[in-house]
Amino acid sequence: MSDYDFDLFTIGAGSGGVASSRRAGEYGAKVAICEYSRIGGTCVMRGCVPKKLLVYGASFAEHFEDAAGFGWEVAEAKLDWAKLEAAKANELDRLEQIYRRLLRDSKVELIEGRGRIVGPHAVEVDGKRYTAEHILIATGGWPSLPEIPGIEHAITSNEALDLAALPERVTIVGGGYIGVEFAGIFNAAGASVRVLLRGDNVLRGFDTEIRERLAQEMEGRGVDICTEVQVRSIEKKADGSLSLFLDDDTFHDTDVVLYATGRLPASKDLGLEAVGVETRERGAIVVDEANRTSVPSIYAVGDVTDRINLTPIAIAEGRALAETLFNDNAQIVDRDDVPTAVFSRPPVGTVGLTEEQARARFAAVDVYAARFRPMKATISGRNERITMKLVVDRDTDVVVGAHMVGEDAPEIIQGVAIALKCKATKAQFDATVGIHPSAAEEFVTMRFPVQD
């Protein structure tokens, strides 16, 4: 009989925490999970899911436009933003109930409240103390805001998902995943959108050609992208609009300013210092390959560790931990060749090394690229192009990177990622019969490398 209340106590009921807790419960462990907000965490309640639902909703604007080229007579289309928001909210309510049911079915006790670690084997939730042999921190991340005058007038991605009405003018500060995705949503919905970037282009860290192509497509859809500029201050005007003072000494008026300049690990007020859990400068919890912190009984998974901040990684880490602790099946998550997507307009899909990373790692690299107008656009009349590329280690012929910007990029790259995980060669790509006519077939029909 254990001397503890639980075998595992998880703080945070997001994707990683729920995945680990359920798996542990299914293996017979006595598990509790605490959450002070909605069950489902960032991805389900404040991130990937609601954001993609808004992407779907807003993107119908393009579908209606394209339909005319195919002979459809479409009456004037108008988006009811409040109705879209209500439908999204109903879906999130449904998903939350599913998560609660899944936890119950896995015999995981849900404790609603804010958890704080008060010892190597103890957690306090709203004044009540619980003990556990193992403690898992899965609190995720939270949007960060710079300290500038007037920042209280800005919103983050959290608030952007719940706007009661569609603003006429939206300014987005930052060009990462969140920035370009919301730019696409508001632009398609009919707002005037400007993106302010500190750097030279969107999606810093992605393949250079993909970054350039996405920026061109966004601007072609009417998004105004301003590079190498920062906001000095924000003031609210008498009419309720906002005035941004930029570091090039210009002013910019807008109705909403959304800051998408990054997220920080949600590690504050967890009692980490008191029990000796080591953190890095930004508050990220330091863990080893097995997700163990500097305190042997305490673990951490997901965005709170600030490694690869993707929902599937948090889930994989959580499940690996449960396998290790409760199924005598030690697992380490493989973080190589992790595919990812940006649900911008158009979307981006990528896996493996960028061209720049490959050239830095290998003696010689071949790059294969296809740039073409999709078949759908030939009749719809839309001025759109798809870009696809493969990056190959010349010495081994192994494909080490695959990148795409264009419609269906996330769906296509998911399949290509399997090939990269299997260390497929360019010759094996070439030997694969393409599906015609499709955009995806270009990944197996690129014959000649582009010149360096």
N, C-alpha and C positions, 0 to 999 in steps of 0.2 A: 504494500500500500504506500503510495507516494506521500511524502510529508508536505507537499505543496497542494494548493487549491486546484492548479491546472498543470498540465504537461507543457502547454504552450499558451502564452498570452500575447496577442497581437494588438499593436496600437496602430490603428488606421485601417478602415474597411474600403480601401480602393482595390485596384486590380491585383497588385502584388499581395496585399494582406489577405484578401478574400481567397485567392488561389492557394496560398500556403495553408491557411486555416482549414479550408475545405479538404484539401488533400490529407492533412494531418488527421482531421476528424474521421475521414474515411478509413484511415489505417488504425483507428481505435484510440487515438490520443484524446485526452480530455482538453478541449480547446475553448478559449474565450477570445473574443475580438471586441475592441471598443472603438467607437466613432462618435465625434461630437457634431458632425454635419450629416449630409445625406449618404446613404449606403451606396457604394459604387465608385466613389472617389472622383478624382479629376477627370479621367477619361470619360466615364459614363455620364457624370453630372455637370462638369464644367469645362470639358475639352473636346476630345475627338468625336464623340457621338453627337452632342447637340450641334457642334460646329459643322459636321458633315451633313446633318439634316438641313441646316440653313444653306449649305452649298447646294444641295439638291433643289431646295425650294427656289433659290434665287436663279439657278441655272436654267430654269424653264424659260426665262426671257430669251436666251439664245435658241432654244428649241423652237419657240414660236416663230422667231425670225427665219430660221432655216427651213421651216415647213413651207413657207411661201414659195421657195425655189423648187420644191417638189410638187407643186400644184395645189397645195392646201390653201384655202381661203380662211384665214384666221381673223376673227373679230379683234378689235383693239384689246390687248391684254393688259390687265392691271393687277399688281400684287397687293393683296391685303396683308400687310405686315403683321398686324395683330392676330389675324387668323393663323398665319404661319407659326408665330410664337406660341399660340395656344396649342396647336397640334404638336409642336415640339415638346412643350411642357407635359402634355398628356403621355407622350411616349416615354419621357424620363420617369414619370410616376410609375408607368407600367414596368420599366426596367428595374426600378428600385424594389418593387414588390417581388420581382423574380429573384433578385439578389438576396433579399431577406429569406425567401423560400429555400433557395439553394443552401444558405447557411444552416437553416433549421434541418433540412434533409441530411446534412452532413454532421448533425449533432454538435454544431458550434454555438456556444452561448454568446448572444449579442448583448453587449453592455453599452448603452448609449450615454455618452458623456466624454469629457476631455481627460485623456490619460496622461499620467506623469510617472516616470520611473523614480522610485524612492529607495531602491536597493538593487543589488545584482539579481535578485529573484523576486522583486516586489514592484507592483504598480498600484498607483492610487488613482481612482476615477471619481471625481467630484466628492472627495472626502472619504471614500470607502477604499480599504486596502485589500489587494489580492496578491497571492503569491503564485509563482510559476517556476518550473524547472528551467524553462527557456522563455526568453522574451524576444519578440520580433518587432522591430520598428519599421513601419511601412506607411509613413505619413506623407510621402510624395513631395511635391514642390508647390510654390506659391508665386504669383507674379510680383516682380520687383519694380519699384518706381525710383527715379532719380530725385535727389534733393535739390529742386530748383524752386524759385518763387512761383506760387500759383499751382503747384502740382496737385493740390486738392481738387482742382477742377477737371483733372484728367480721369479717364476710366481705364480699366484693364480688360483682359479677355473675359474675366468673370462677369463684369457688368455688361460687356458688349453682347453677351449671349441673351440678355434679358431686357433689351431696350423696348419700351412700350410703343414707340413709334419710330419709323425710319427717318433718320436725319437727312436733311438736304445736302449737307456738306460734312464729310468725315475726313479727318486728318489722322493718319496712322504713323506713329514714330517707331521705326524698326522694320527690318525687312527679312526676318527669319520666317520659320514655319508659320507662326501665328500672324505675323504682319501681312504676308502675301495672301494667306487664306482669307482673312477678314477683308482685305482689299478686294478680292474677287467677289465675296459675298455682297458687300455694300455696293460695289460697282454694278453688278448684275441686277441688283434690286432697284437700281435707279438713282443712287446717290452720286454726288460728285466726290471723287476720292483722290486724295493726294497722299503719297508716301514719302516721309522724310528719313533719309538714311545718313548715318554718320560715315559709313564707308562708301565704296565706289560702286556697289551693286547689291542686289538682293541675294539672299541665301548664301551668306558667307560660309565657306567650308565645302560647298558643293563644287562639282566640276565646272570649270570656267565657262565652257561653251554652253552648258545647260543653264547657268546663271544668266548669260547674255541673251539666250533664246527666250527664256521666261520673261525677262524684263521687256524685250521687244514685243512679245505677245500681250503682256499686260498693258503696255502703252498703246498698242493697237486697239485695245478694247476701251481705251479712254482713261486709264489710270495715269495720273501725273506722278512720275517718280523724280524726286529731287535728291541728288547725291551730295556727300561731303558737307552736310549741314547739320547743325544741332539747335535745339530749342533752348534759349536762355531763360525765358520766363513765360508765364501764362497769366492773362488777365481776363476776368469776366466783364463784359460790357453791359450797359443798361438794358439792352434788348435781349439779354440772355446768351448771346453768341460769345465766342472766345477769340481773343487776340493773342497770337503767338509772336513773340519777339525772337528772331533767329540770330545766330552768331555771324551772319553776313550783314547785319544791321538792317534787315528787312522785316516787315510785318506780314502776317498771314492770318486772315480771319476764317473761322470755321464754326460749326455748330457742335461738333464732338471731336475731342482729341483722345485717341486710343493709344496707350503706350504698350508696345509689344517688344520691349528691349531686353527681355530675359526673365527667367524664373530662378528663384533661390530654393534650396532644400528647406523643407518645412521642419526644421529641427529645433526651433526656439521653444523655450518653456517645457521641454521634455525632461528636464532634470539630468541631462547628460553629464555636465561638468561634475556634479556632486557624486556620481557613481564612477567617474573616470572613463567615460566613453570619448575616444579621441575624435575630433572633427578638424576639417581643413578650414581655410580662410573664409570661404563663402558659406560655411556652416554645414558642408557635406560630411556625412558620417564616414569615417575611414573603416573599410572592411577588407578582408582578405578574399581569396578566390572562392571560398566557401561561404561568403557573406557574414563572417564572424567579425564582431567589433573587437576593440582592445579589451573588452570585458568578456571572458569566455562564454558566459551564459546569455549574452545579448547579441542579437543579429540585426541586420538591416538589409532591405532589398528595395529596388526601384529608384525613383527620382531623388529620394533623400540621400542617396549615396553619390549622386551627380556623376555617373559614369556614362552609360548609354541611356538617355532618358526617353525610352519608348515603352508603351504599354506592354507589348509582347515580351520585352526583356524583363520587366517587373514580374510578369506572370511566370516566365521560365525560371527566374531566380527563386520565386516563392515556392514553386513546385519542387525545384531541386533541393531546397532546404528541407521540405517535408519528407522527401525521399531519403535524404541523408539522416535526419534525426529519428524518423519513425518507421522506416521500411528497410533499414539495414542495406541501403542502396546509395552509397555516396555518389553524388553527382556534382559536376562543375559545369556551369553554363558556358558554351562556346560562343564567344563574342566576335568571331571573325565572320566576315561576309554577311552582316546583318542587313537585310533589305529595309528600305524605308520609302515613304511616299509623302508628298506635300500636296494637299488637296486644294491647290490654287486653281486659277483659271488661265490657261490650261493646267492640268495636274502634272506633277513630276514624279518619276519613279527612279530609284537608284539602288545599286547594290555593288559592293566591292570598292576598289580603289578608283579615285578620280585619275584623270590623265596626269595631272601634276604629281600626285602621290606615287603613281606607278613609275614615272620617269625618275623620281628621286630614289626609288627602291631598286629598280632593275637596270642592268647594263644597257639594254635596248628594248624599246617598246614599239609595237605596231598599234595604230589606231584606225578603226574602221568606222565610217559614219554614213548615215543616210539622212538626207534632208529633203522632204517632199510635201506636196500638198495632199491631204487626205482625200480619198474618193468622195466622201460626203460633201466636202467643200467645193468640189467642181460643179455641182448642181446648185447647192445652196447659195453659192456666190461669196461665201465667207472668205476673207483674206487671212488664211491660217496655214501654218506649216508645222509639220512634226519633225523633231530632231531625235535621232537614235544613234548611239555609239557603243562600240565595244573596245575595250582596252586589253591588249594581249601582251604577255611576256614573250618576246621574240625567241628567246633561247629554248623555252619549254613548250611554246604554242598554247599555254594555258590562258584562258580568258580570266582576267583578274578584275575586270570592272565592266558594268553594263549600266547605261544611263538613257533616260528618255524623258522628253517633255512633249506632251500632246495628249489628246483624248485617250482614255483607258490606260494610261501609263502605269498606274498602280497595279491594275489587274494583270498586265502583261509582265511587268518586272517580277511579280511574285513567282511566276513559273520559271523565268530566267534564273532567279535566285537559286532554285534547286540545282540547276546545271552548274552554277558557280560553286555551290557547296560541294558538289561532286568532282570539282577540279576539271571540268570539261575543257577540252581543247578547241581551238578555232576550227580544226579539221572536223571535229565531231559536230560542231554547230553547222558547218557546211554540209555535212552528210545528212542532216535532218531535213526532211521534206517540209516545206512551208505550207501553211493554210492559206489558200488563195480564193478570193482577194481579201486580204487583211493587212493592217499595219504591222501586226506582230511578225509576219513572215519576213520582214526586212532584217530581223535579227539573225536569220539563217541564209540570207541571200547576199550579204555584203562580200564582194569578191576581192576587192583590191584595197589595201591600206591607203589612207591619205598621206600625203607627203609631210614630213616633219616641218 
